[in-house]
Amino acid sequence: TYNISLIIQNNTDKSFSSFDMALMSENKKVFYPSLFGDNTLMMTQIKPNDKISGKICFSVENVKKKHWLVFFDRINRKPLNRISIDNALRDIKLKGEN
């Protein structure tokens, strides 16, 4: 399980919600937010120019695999952006050392 704390700044002209986010594994398997975790972002509408913070939980098959947080277009379900979980964790650790 990944429990992720996020601060999201929506600099797009699109609105989205937690249902438009997923974790994608290195095998291209997609995991949507779990209903059984600390999900303060669940059911939150993120409008253009909004800045929000909260938590979201994903149940994945294997946390040792590489994963990306992916934001999908609500209409065509194509990925708009993806963020490496491994890179984000590394950046957090580096900031903690400074």
All heavy atoms as an XYZ file, in Angstrom:
801
protein
N       0.846     -1.190      0.000
C       0.000      0.000      0.000
C       0.879      1.236      0.000
O       1.853      1.308      0.733
C      -0.906      0.019      1.249
O      -1.717     -1.150      1.224
C      -1.784      1.245      1.269
N       0.542      2.184     -0.826
C       1.172      3.501     -0.835
C       0.195      4.490     -0.215
O      -0.938      4.621     -0.677
C       1.473      3.968     -2.261
C       2.775      3.487     -2.826
C       2.809      2.498     -3.787
C       3.975      4.053     -2.419
C       4.004      2.065     -4.330
C       5.182      3.623     -2.949
C       5.183      2.638     -3.901
O       6.370      2.218     -4.431
N       0.619      5.166      0.828
C      -0.136      6.271      1.418
C       0.629      7.536      1.040
O       1.750      7.735      1.496
C      -0.231      6.131      2.932
C      -1.035      4.919      3.320
O      -2.165      4.773      2.901
N      -0.450      4.038      4.103
N       0.030      8.361      0.218
C       0.729      9.500     -0.341
C       0.106     10.803      0.156
O      -1.101     10.992      0.067
C       0.684      9.454     -1.882
C       1.310      8.145     -2.376
C       1.392     10.650     -2.483
C       1.165      7.920     -3.868
N       0.945     11.676      0.685
C       0.524     13.032      1.034
C       0.919     13.937     -0.125
O       2.057     13.896     -0.584
C       1.222     13.509      2.307
O       0.812     12.733      3.401
N      -0.025     14.732     -0.588
C       0.196     15.558     -1.767
C      -0.182     17.009     -1.540
O      -1.094     17.303     -0.773
C      -0.680     15.069     -2.935
C      -0.469     13.690     -3.482
C      -1.607     13.328     -4.427
C       0.839     13.632     -4.217
N       0.519     17.873     -2.224
C       0.080     19.250     -2.423
C      -0.041     19.389     -3.930
O       0.941     19.161     -4.655
C       1.080     20.272     -1.859
C       1.217     20.094     -0.362
C       0.623     21.695     -2.204
C       2.329     20.931      0.260
N      -1.223     19.699     -4.403
C      -1.465     19.776     -5.839
C      -1.814     21.203     -6.218
O      -2.723     21.803     -5.648
C      -2.619     18.841     -6.259
C      -2.271     17.392     -5.926
C      -2.937     19.005     -7.747
C      -3.404     16.425     -6.132
N      -1.074     21.726     -7.168
C      -1.373     23.027     -7.769
C      -1.844     22.725     -9.191
O      -1.068     22.258    -10.018
C      -0.125     23.919     -7.805
C      -0.310     25.225     -8.550
C      -1.165     26.224     -7.793
O      -0.981     26.409     -6.591
N      -2.102     26.837     -8.476
N      -3.117     22.965     -9.460
C      -3.675     22.680    -10.780
C      -3.445     23.877    -11.695
O      -4.214     24.830    -11.685
C      -5.161     22.347    -10.670
C      -5.757     21.949    -12.002
O      -5.075     21.917    -13.020
N      -7.037     21.650    -11.993
N      -2.398     23.807    -12.496
C      -2.076     24.875    -13.430
C      -2.627     24.607    -14.822
O      -2.126     25.150    -15.798
C      -0.554     25.057    -13.505
C       0.012     25.598    -12.219
O      -0.641     26.341    -11.504
N       1.231     25.198    -11.900
N      -3.629     23.758    -14.913
C      -4.242     23.439    -16.197
C      -5.580     24.148    -16.324
O      -6.059     24.772    -15.369
C      -4.476     21.920    -16.348
O      -5.544     21.519    -15.484
C      -3.222     21.130    -16.015
N      -6.203     23.991    -17.475
C      -7.552     24.525    -17.663
C      -8.601     23.437    -17.460
O      -9.758     23.602    -17.808
C      -7.692     25.152    -19.057
C      -7.446     24.167    -20.185
O      -7.026     23.018    -19.903
O      -7.670     24.535    -21.351
N      -8.199     22.301    -16.866
C      -9.087     21.168    -16.649
C      -9.320     20.940    -15.156
O      -8.431     21.132    -14.353
C      -8.488     19.902    -17.252
C      -8.218     20.005    -18.744
C      -7.565     18.751    -19.250
C      -7.140     18.838    -20.687
N      -8.148     19.053    -21.644
N     -10.526     20.519    -14.826
C     -10.830     20.080    -13.466
C     -10.611     18.578    -13.396
O     -10.795     17.864    -14.381
C     -12.283     20.391    -13.113
O     -12.499     21.762    -13.033
N     -10.208     18.097    -12.225
C     -10.073     16.663    -12.044
C     -10.302     16.306    -10.589
O     -10.405     17.181     -9.729
C      -8.731     16.141    -12.567
C      -7.522     16.703    -11.886
C      -6.928     16.036    -10.832
C      -6.961     17.891    -12.314
C      -5.812     16.547    -10.209
C      -5.831     18.408    -11.703
C      -5.265     17.737    -10.648
N     -10.411     15.011    -10.325
C     -10.638     14.516     -8.969
C      -9.707     13.338     -8.723
O      -8.918     12.958     -9.590
C     -12.094     14.085     -8.802
O     -12.334     12.879     -9.502
N      -9.829     12.739     -7.552
C      -8.990     11.583     -7.233
C      -9.269     10.419     -8.176
O      -8.413      9.566     -8.378
C      -9.216     11.148     -5.788
O     -10.563     10.795     -5.586
N     -10.439     10.392     -8.794
C     -10.759      9.318     -9.728
C     -10.031      9.491    -11.062
O     -10.056      8.608    -11.905
C     -12.269      9.234     -9.945
C     -12.998      8.886     -8.686
C     -13.756      9.835     -8.026
C     -12.910      7.615     -8.143
C     -14.414      9.518     -6.857
C     -13.562      7.290     -6.968
C     -14.322      8.246     -6.325
N      -9.386     10.627    -11.239
C      -8.585     10.873    -12.437
C      -7.098     10.657    -12.159
O      -6.258     10.957    -12.992
C      -8.807     12.307    -12.938
C     -10.263     12.570    -13.251
O     -10.886     11.713    -13.909
O     -10.788     13.611    -12.815
N      -6.786     10.121    -10.977
C      -5.413      9.805    -10.590
C      -5.287      8.300    -10.412
O      -6.243      7.626    -10.029
C      -5.057     10.445     -9.249
C      -4.985     11.925     -9.245
S      -4.417     12.495     -7.631
C      -5.930     13.194     -7.005
N      -4.094      7.794    -10.680
C      -3.823      6.377    -10.461
C      -2.321      6.188    -10.307
O      -1.538      7.064    -10.670
C      -4.334      5.544    -11.632
N      -1.943      5.051     -9.757
C      -0.546      4.643     -9.777
C      -0.401      3.640    -10.911
O      -1.242      2.751    -11.077
C      -0.128      3.976     -8.466
C       0.180      4.871     -7.288
C       0.716      4.048     -6.125
C       1.148      5.963     -7.630
N       0.661      3.811    -11.698
C       0.946      2.883    -12.785
C       2.279      2.209    -12.491
O       3.260      2.873    -12.174
C       1.010      3.612    -14.121
C       1.209      2.686    -15.303
S       1.276      3.545    -16.894
C      -0.402      4.113    -17.037
N       2.284      0.890    -12.587
C       3.510      0.136    -12.314
C       4.390      0.098    -13.557
O       3.965      0.459    -14.656
C       3.175     -1.288    -11.876
O       2.723     -2.049    -12.983
N       5.612     -0.364    -13.365
C       6.542     -0.500    -14.481
C       6.014     -1.474    -15.533
O       6.433     -1.447    -16.680
C       7.921     -0.924    -13.987
C       7.934     -2.261    -13.268
C       9.249     -2.552    -12.582
O       9.616     -1.807    -11.654
O       9.914     -3.519    -12.998
N       5.064     -2.326    -15.145
C       4.430     -3.267    -16.075
C       3.170     -2.683    -16.708
O       2.398     -3.415    -17.318
C       4.074     -4.567    -15.359
C       5.282     -5.268    -14.796
O       6.395     -5.082    -15.260
N       5.067     -6.071    -13.776
N       2.939     -1.381    -16.500
C       1.793     -0.646    -17.062
C       0.453     -1.045    -16.436
O      -0.595     -0.772    -16.970
C       1.693     -0.813    -18.586
C       2.944     -0.423    -19.323
C       3.155      1.058    -19.307
C       4.328      1.421    -20.207
N       5.158      2.454    -19.706
N       0.509     -1.692    -15.282
C      -0.724     -2.018    -14.568
C      -1.162     -0.782    -13.789
O      -0.348     -0.111    -13.169
C      -0.510     -3.196    -13.629
C      -1.798     -3.678    -13.020
C      -1.719     -5.092    -12.590
C      -3.110     -5.504    -12.135
N      -3.154     -6.842    -11.678
N      -2.463     -0.489    -13.823
C      -2.997      0.737    -13.231
C      -3.746      0.400    -11.943
O      -4.569     -0.522    -11.918
C      -3.929      1.460    -14.232
C      -4.554      2.682    -13.608
C      -3.147      1.837    -15.487
N      -3.465      1.189    -10.885
C      -4.107      1.009     -9.585
C      -4.784      2.317     -9.203
O      -4.122      3.347     -9.057
C      -3.080      0.627     -8.511
C      -2.316     -0.621     -8.843
C      -1.098     -0.548     -9.502
C      -2.830     -1.858     -8.514
C      -0.391     -1.691     -9.814
C      -2.130     -3.015     -8.824
C      -0.906     -2.933     -9.484
N      -6.085      2.272     -9.041
C      -6.852      3.468     -8.679
C      -6.901      3.613     -7.160
O      -6.622      2.665     -6.433
C      -8.251      3.394     -9.295
C      -8.191      3.549    -10.789
C      -8.181      2.443    -11.624
C      -8.077      4.813    -11.363
C      -8.081      2.592    -12.998
C      -7.987      4.973    -12.736
C      -7.984      3.855    -13.543
O      -7.873      4.014    -14.903
N      -7.258      4.797     -6.658
C      -7.279      5.011     -5.202
C      -8.136      3.975     -4.481
O      -9.211      3.601     -4.954
C      -7.882      6.410     -5.059
C      -7.540      7.095     -6.334
C      -7.625      6.017     -7.384
N      -7.631      3.554     -3.351
C      -8.341      2.592     -2.514
C      -9.385      3.317     -1.672
O      -9.142      4.408     -1.163
C      -7.345      1.880     -1.598
O      -8.018      1.090     -0.655
N     -10.513      2.699     -1.526
C     -11.560      3.266     -0.674
C     -11.295      3.000      0.798
O     -11.966      3.549      1.666
C     -12.920      2.675     -1.058
C     -13.380      2.956     -2.480
C     -14.665      2.195     -2.771
C     -13.568      4.436     -2.700
N     -10.298      2.153      1.110
C     -10.054      1.694      2.475
C      -8.794      2.273      3.077
O      -8.056      1.601      3.764
C     -10.001      0.163      2.510
C     -11.215     -0.478      1.945
C     -11.171     -1.089      0.702
C     -12.411     -0.446      2.627
C     -12.300     -1.676      0.161
C     -13.546     -1.029      2.092
C     -13.490     -1.641      0.862
N      -8.516      3.528      2.845
C      -7.325      4.155      3.403
C      -7.628      5.566      3.840
O      -8.767      6.020      3.835
N      -6.583      6.257      4.237
C      -6.689      7.661      4.637
C      -6.740      8.494      3.368
O      -5.717      8.812      2.776
C      -5.493      8.055      5.495
C      -5.599      9.468      6.027
O      -6.599     10.151      5.728
O      -4.687      9.894      6.738
N      -7.925      8.811      2.904
C      -8.124      9.468      1.619
C      -8.834     10.805      1.787
O     -10.007     10.951      1.452
C      -8.934      8.574      0.680
C      -8.155      7.376      0.221
O      -7.024      7.509     -0.216
N      -8.749      6.203      0.326
N      -8.120     11.789      2.273
C      -8.746     13.106      2.431
C      -8.988     13.772      1.085
O      -9.766     14.719      1.006
C      -7.889     14.024      3.325
O      -6.576     14.119      2.772
C      -7.814     13.496      4.750
N      -8.328     13.275      0.024
C      -8.564     13.821     -1.313
C      -9.703     13.133     -2.051
O     -10.115     13.591     -3.113
C      -7.292     13.711     -2.172
C      -6.167     14.653     -1.820
C      -4.973     14.407     -2.734
C      -6.610     16.098     -1.932
N     -10.201     12.031     -1.495
C     -11.274     11.298     -2.160
C     -12.489     12.200     -2.313
O     -12.866     12.912     -1.383
C     -11.633     10.049     -1.352
C     -12.506      9.077     -2.095
S     -11.715      8.332     -3.533
C     -10.733      7.079     -2.785
N     -13.050     12.204     -3.482
C     -14.262     12.966     -3.814
C     -14.014     14.473     -3.880
O     -14.950     15.246     -3.934
C     -15.400     12.673     -2.833
C     -15.713     11.210     -2.678
S     -16.218     10.476     -4.206
C     -17.941     10.313     -3.933
N     -12.752     14.900     -3.873
C     -12.441     16.320     -3.964
C     -12.318     16.730     -5.419
O     -11.622     16.084     -6.194
C     -11.117     16.625     -3.234
O     -11.243     16.250     -1.875
C     -10.762     18.092     -3.320
N     -12.993     17.787     -5.795
C     -12.898     18.345     -7.141
C     -11.771     19.375     -7.145
O     -11.772     20.295     -6.329
C     -14.223     19.013     -7.518
C     -14.286     19.518     -8.907
C     -14.467     18.427     -9.956
O     -14.668     17.272     -9.635
N     -14.375     18.796    -11.194
N     -10.808     19.222     -8.038
C      -9.666     20.129     -8.120
C      -9.850     20.955     -9.393
O      -9.645     20.458    -10.499
C      -8.342     19.351     -8.124
C      -8.290     18.409     -6.909
C      -7.163     20.313     -8.132
C      -7.271     17.315     -7.019
N     -10.220     22.191     -9.216
C     -10.534     23.066    -10.353
C      -9.280     23.792    -10.832
O      -8.281     23.856    -10.114
C     -11.607     24.067     -9.941
C     -12.914     23.403     -9.583
C     -13.941     24.394     -9.134
C     -15.208     23.622     -8.761
N     -16.141     24.412     -8.017
N      -9.324     24.354    -12.046
C      -8.176     25.119    -12.534
C      -7.757     26.198    -11.529
O      -8.608     26.849    -10.906
C      -8.687     25.747    -13.828
C      -9.736     24.790    -14.305
C     -10.390     24.289    -13.045
N      -6.452     26.314    -11.330
C      -5.822     27.277    -10.415
C      -6.029     26.963     -8.939
O      -5.610     27.749     -8.100
C      -6.262     28.711    -10.728
C      -5.891     29.104    -12.138
O      -4.765     28.892    -12.564
N      -6.841     29.650    -12.867
N      -6.667     25.836     -8.613
C      -6.802     25.426     -7.217
C      -5.468     24.891     -6.707
O      -4.686     24.294     -7.448
C      -7.831     24.297     -7.059
C      -9.254     24.787     -6.927
O      -9.465     26.012     -6.904
O     -10.153     23.928     -6.861
N      -5.237     25.079     -5.415
C      -4.107     24.458     -4.725
C      -4.691     23.756     -3.512
O      -5.328     24.395     -2.664
C      -3.067     25.495     -4.294
C      -1.856     24.886     -3.634
C      -0.802     25.927     -3.333
C       0.419     25.271     -2.718
N       1.485     26.254     -2.475
N      -4.510     22.450     -3.443
C      -5.070     21.670     -2.341
C      -3.998     20.751     -1.778
O      -3.002     20.462     -2.440
C      -6.303     20.850     -2.772
C      -5.905     19.802     -3.807
C      -7.406     21.726     -3.313
C      -6.813     18.628     -3.814
N      -4.233     20.284     -0.568
C      -3.360     19.279      0.021
C      -4.227     18.208      0.650
O      -5.366     18.457      1.032
C      -2.425     19.901      1.059
O      -3.156     20.442      2.119
N      -3.686     17.012      0.728
C      -4.426     15.916      1.317
C      -3.672     14.613      1.153
O      -2.510     14.593      0.737
N      -4.361     13.539      1.468
C      -3.769     12.203      1.406
C      -4.608     11.323      0.495
O      -5.812     11.502      0.372
C      -3.701     11.584      2.796
C      -2.814     12.346      3.748
C      -2.816     11.716      5.113
C      -1.957     12.538      6.057
N      -1.971     11.998      7.398
N      -3.915     10.365     -0.105
C      -4.597      9.390     -0.946
C      -3.866      8.060     -0.820
O      -2.644      8.029     -0.646
C      -4.701      9.887     -2.405
C      -5.688      9.066     -3.181
C      -3.347      9.958     -3.058
C      -6.196      9.752     -4.418
N      -4.597      6.973     -0.869
C      -4.054      5.642     -0.621
C      -4.267      4.763     -1.855
O      -5.332      4.794     -2.471
C      -4.786      5.044      0.587
S      -4.272      3.396      1.026
N      -3.245      3.995     -2.213
C      -3.316      3.063     -3.333
C      -2.864      1.687     -2.871
O      -1.817      1.561     -2.231
C      -2.388      3.502     -4.470
C      -2.740      4.815     -5.089
C      -2.182      5.986     -4.614
C      -3.618      4.883     -6.149
C      -2.487      7.206     -5.181
C      -3.937      6.096     -6.733
C      -3.368      7.261     -6.246
N      -3.626      0.656     -3.195
C      -3.205     -0.728     -2.946
C      -2.612     -1.262     -4.235
O      -3.274     -1.272     -5.267
C      -4.402     -1.589     -2.535
O      -4.892     -1.168     -1.290
N      -1.352     -1.665     -4.177
C      -0.644     -2.164     -5.353
C      -0.218     -3.604     -5.123
O      -0.224     -4.086     -3.994
C       0.578     -1.277     -5.691
C       0.151      0.138     -6.019
C       1.598     -1.288     -4.576
N       0.158     -4.278     -6.192
C       0.575     -5.673     -6.073
C       1.926     -5.826     -5.388
O       2.131     -6.728     -4.599
C       0.650     -6.325     -7.457
C      -0.683     -6.608     -8.065
C      -0.563     -7.248     -9.433
O       0.525     -7.206    -10.047
O      -1.574     -7.780     -9.896
N       2.875     -4.937     -5.730
C       4.233     -5.088     -5.220
C       4.867     -3.703     -5.079
O       5.184     -3.072     -6.083
C       5.050     -5.966     -6.180
C       6.431     -6.282     -5.665
O       6.926     -5.665     -4.724
N       7.076     -7.253     -6.287
N       5.077     -3.249     -3.852
C       5.642     -1.910     -3.627
C       7.110     -1.833     -4.039
O       7.654     -0.739     -4.148
C       5.487     -1.444     -2.158
C       4.030     -1.266     -1.808
C       6.178     -2.387     -1.202
N       7.749     -2.961     -4.301
C       9.152     -2.952     -4.713
C       9.312     -2.605     -6.199
O      10.401     -2.282     -6.634
C       9.811     -4.291     -4.397
C       9.917     -4.540     -2.900
C      10.605     -5.827     -2.589
C      10.660     -6.000     -1.071
N      11.347     -7.207     -0.669
N       8.231     -2.677     -6.955
C       8.283     -2.287     -8.366
C       8.243     -0.769     -8.470
O       7.811     -0.086     -7.551
C       7.115     -2.893     -9.139
C       7.200     -4.385     -9.270
C       6.126     -4.904    -10.186
C       6.178     -6.406    -10.224
N       6.680     -6.924    -11.452
N       8.677     -0.249     -9.598
C       8.611      1.190     -9.836
C       7.175      1.586    -10.139
O       6.447      0.856    -10.815
C       9.519      1.573    -11.001
C      10.985      1.371    -10.700
C      11.832      1.776    -11.869
C      13.295      1.522    -11.517
N      14.188      1.872    -12.600
N       6.779      2.747     -9.614
C       5.427      3.258     -9.823
C       5.471      4.741    -10.159
O       6.379      5.453     -9.736
C       4.564      3.057     -8.573
C       4.236      1.633     -8.299
N       5.047      0.819     -7.554
C       3.178      0.876     -8.690
C       4.505     -0.391     -7.483
N       3.382     -0.382     -8.161
N       4.473      5.175    -10.906
C       4.306      6.577    -11.254
C       2.905      7.004    -10.872
O       1.937      6.260    -11.080
C       4.489      6.788    -12.759
C       5.894      6.600    -13.208
C       6.828      7.586    -13.396
C       6.553      5.378    -13.514
N       8.019      7.033    -13.794
C       7.879      5.681    -13.875
C       6.154      4.040    -13.514
C       8.799      4.706    -14.239
C       7.069      3.070    -13.867
C       8.371      3.405    -14.221
N       2.786      8.196    -10.303
C       1.475      8.796    -10.068
C       1.079      9.448    -11.381
O       1.802     10.292    -11.915
C       1.551      9.843     -8.949
C       0.250     10.556     -8.629
C      -0.808      9.573     -8.132
C       0.503     11.646     -7.591
N      -0.067      9.031    -11.921
C      -0.508      9.475    -13.235
C      -1.814     10.245    -13.088
O      -2.726      9.831    -12.363
C      -0.698      8.273    -14.191
C      -1.146      8.733    -15.568
C       0.579      7.454    -14.288
N      -1.893     11.381    -13.787
C      -3.112     12.179    -13.865
C      -3.697     11.990    -15.253
O      -3.013     12.214    -16.263
C      -2.802     13.655    -13.617
C      -2.336     13.932    -12.223
C      -1.001     13.765    -11.876
C      -3.226     14.321    -11.249
C      -0.562     14.008    -10.586
C      -2.804     14.560     -9.946
C      -1.470     14.405     -9.627
N      -4.966     11.552    -15.320
C      -5.623     11.253    -16.581
C      -6.609     12.348    -16.966
O      -7.253     12.949    -16.106
C      -6.402      9.931    -16.480
C      -5.514      8.725    -16.352
C      -5.249      8.187    -15.112
C      -4.963      8.138    -17.472
C      -4.441      7.067    -14.976
C      -4.145      7.016    -17.353
C      -3.888      6.488    -16.103
N      -6.743     12.564    -18.271
C      -7.785     13.436    -18.790
C      -9.127     12.772    -18.510
O      -9.311     11.586    -18.789
C      -7.593     13.652    -20.294
C      -8.605     14.601    -20.877
O      -9.751     14.153    -21.142
O      -8.261     15.785    -21.063
N     -10.043     13.504    -17.954
C     -11.333     12.950    -17.550
C     -12.133     12.430    -18.739
O     -12.848     11.436    -18.622
C     -12.137     14.029    -16.815
C     -13.502     13.565    -16.403
C     -14.153     14.552    -15.523
N     -13.480     14.446    -14.230
C     -13.718     15.248    -13.224
N     -14.574     16.228    -13.346
N     -13.089     15.083    -12.086
N     -12.017     13.057    -19.890
C     -12.848     12.692    -21.039
C     -12.263     11.519    -21.822
O     -12.929     10.518    -22.050
C     -13.062     13.916    -21.960
C     -13.849     14.969    -21.185
C     -13.786     13.526    -23.241
C     -13.921     16.312    -21.861
N     -11.006     11.631    -22.225
C     -10.443     10.575    -23.078
C      -9.555      9.585    -22.330
O      -9.041      8.649    -22.922
C      -9.681     11.180    -24.259
C      -8.492     12.013    -23.828
O      -7.941     11.845    -22.743
N      -8.086     12.926    -24.690
N      -9.349      9.798    -21.046
C      -8.571      8.921    -20.157
C      -7.109      8.784    -20.584
O      -6.415      7.867    -20.159
C      -9.206      7.531    -20.026
C     -10.607      7.530    -19.493
C     -10.785      8.260    -18.189
N     -10.072      7.630    -17.080
C      -9.823      8.229    -15.925
N     -10.237      9.460    -15.713
N      -9.186      7.622    -14.971
N      -6.608      9.706    -21.383
C      -5.192      9.705    -21.738
C      -4.400     10.373    -20.617
O      -4.871     11.332    -20.009
C      -4.967     10.450    -23.051
C      -5.509      9.714    -24.244
C      -5.180     10.436    -25.523
C      -5.737      9.663    -26.702
N      -5.485     10.346    -27.968
N      -3.188      9.875    -20.344
C      -2.366     10.490    -19.300
C      -2.010     11.943    -19.638
O      -1.617     12.243    -20.757
C      -1.108      9.634    -19.279
C      -1.506      8.334    -19.904
C      -2.562      8.680    -20.903
N      -2.196     12.832    -18.661
C      -1.815     14.229    -18.808
C      -0.414     14.473    -18.257
O       0.338     15.278    -18.782
C      -2.795     15.138    -18.064
C      -4.223     15.181    -18.585
C      -5.113     15.942    -17.617
C      -4.253     15.823    -19.964
N      -0.104     13.763    -17.169
C       1.187     13.944    -16.516
C       1.448     12.724    -15.646
O       0.518     12.073    -15.190
C       1.180     15.206    -15.661
C       2.570     15.655    -15.276
O       3.564     15.082    -15.683
N       2.624     16.701    -14.471
N       2.728     12.446    -15.430
C       3.074     11.360    -14.510
C       4.312     11.756    -13.726
O       5.186     12.470    -14.220
C       3.255     10.033    -15.229
C       4.447      9.929    -16.096
C       4.489      8.589    -16.786
N       5.865      8.297    -17.156
C       6.330      7.125    -17.433
N       5.536      6.088    -17.404
N       7.593      6.955    -17.742
N       4.337     11.283    -12.476
C       5.404     11.633    -11.544
C       5.948     10.333    -10.956
O       5.186      9.523    -10.421
C       4.865     12.545    -10.427
C       4.294     13.809    -11.030
C       5.941     12.844     -9.402
C       3.293     14.504    -10.151
N       7.258     10.156    -11.024
C       7.894      8.957    -10.492
C       7.841      8.978     -8.965
O       8.309      9.924     -8.337
C       9.344      8.891    -10.967
O      10.046      7.911    -10.232
N       7.309      7.921     -8.378
C       7.285      7.795     -6.917
C       8.712      7.660     -6.394
O       9.079      8.278     -5.397
C       6.416      6.587     -6.482
C       4.963      6.786     -6.925
C       6.513      6.360     -4.981
C       4.262      7.962     -6.305
N       9.548      6.880     -7.076
C      10.939      6.699     -6.641
C      11.696      8.020     -6.646
O      12.431      8.331     -5.708
C      11.663      5.693     -7.534
C      11.140      4.274     -7.365
O      10.660      3.944     -6.270
O      11.199      3.497     -8.331
N      11.532      8.816     -7.694
C      12.204     10.117     -7.758
C      11.685     11.062     -6.684
O      12.456     11.803     -6.079
C      12.037     10.753     -9.137
C      12.841     10.039    -10.202
O      13.689      9.206     -9.917
N      12.552     10.349    -11.452
N      10.389     11.037     -6.433
C       9.820     11.906     -5.396
C      10.362     11.524     -4.023
O      10.718     12.403     -3.228
C       8.294     11.820     -5.417
N      10.453     10.235     -3.736
C      11.009      9.786     -2.453
C      12.469     10.189     -2.313
O      12.901     10.634     -1.259
C      10.860      8.272     -2.309
C       9.457      7.753     -2.054
C       9.416      6.235     -2.166
C       8.949      8.210     -0.709
N      13.249     10.055     -3.394
C      14.653     10.451     -3.372
C      14.785     11.947     -3.109
O      15.596     12.379     -2.291
C      15.321     10.095     -4.699
C      16.823     10.395     -4.702
C      17.429     10.348     -6.076
N      16.898     11.466     -6.845
C      16.395     11.376     -8.066
N      16.343     10.240     -8.691
N      15.927     12.431     -8.680
N      13.954     12.758     -3.762
C      14.000     14.205     -3.560
C      13.654     14.582     -2.129
O      14.274     15.482     -1.549
C      13.045     14.913     -4.532
C      13.511     14.839     -5.980
O      14.682     14.459     -6.216
O      12.688     15.139     -6.864
N      12.694     13.906     -1.527
C      12.311     14.170     -0.133
C      13.471     13.846      0.799
O      13.789     14.618      1.702
C      11.044     13.379      0.248
C       9.831     13.950     -0.485
C      10.831     13.373      1.756
C       8.594     13.081     -0.392
N      14.131     12.713      0.564
C      15.268     12.322      1.398
C      16.414     13.314      1.271
O      17.061     13.666      2.252
C      15.736     10.909      1.031
C      14.777      9.841      1.484
C      15.229      8.469      1.059
C      14.187      7.427      1.432
N      14.514      6.096      0.917
N      16.674     13.783      0.048
C      17.748     14.767     -0.167
C      17.447     16.084      0.537
O      18.325     16.695      1.123
C      17.958     15.001     -1.661
C      18.625     13.880     -2.443
C      18.651     14.195     -3.932
C      20.036     13.625     -1.931
N      16.204     16.524      0.498
C      15.822     17.768      1.184
C      15.947     17.632      2.695
O      16.287     18.568      3.390
C      14.402     18.172      0.801
C      14.307     18.725     -0.591
C      12.896     19.135     -0.930
C      12.835     19.616     -2.370
N      11.477     19.977     -2.763
N      15.685     16.412      3.202
C      15.804     16.167      4.634
C      17.241     16.181      5.123
O      17.508     16.458      6.283
N      18.169     15.900      4.233
C      19.594     15.890      4.602
C      20.179     17.295      4.602
O      21.241     17.525      5.169
C      20.373     15.009      3.630
C      20.017     13.547      3.754
C      20.664     12.668      2.676
O      21.413     13.207      1.830
O      20.431     11.465      2.707
N      19.541     18.248      3.948
C      20.058     19.628      3.870
C      19.583     20.480      5.013
O      18.678     20.379      5.639
C      19.656     20.277      2.542
C      20.316     19.585      1.366
O      21.387     19.018      1.505
N      19.672     19.631      0.230
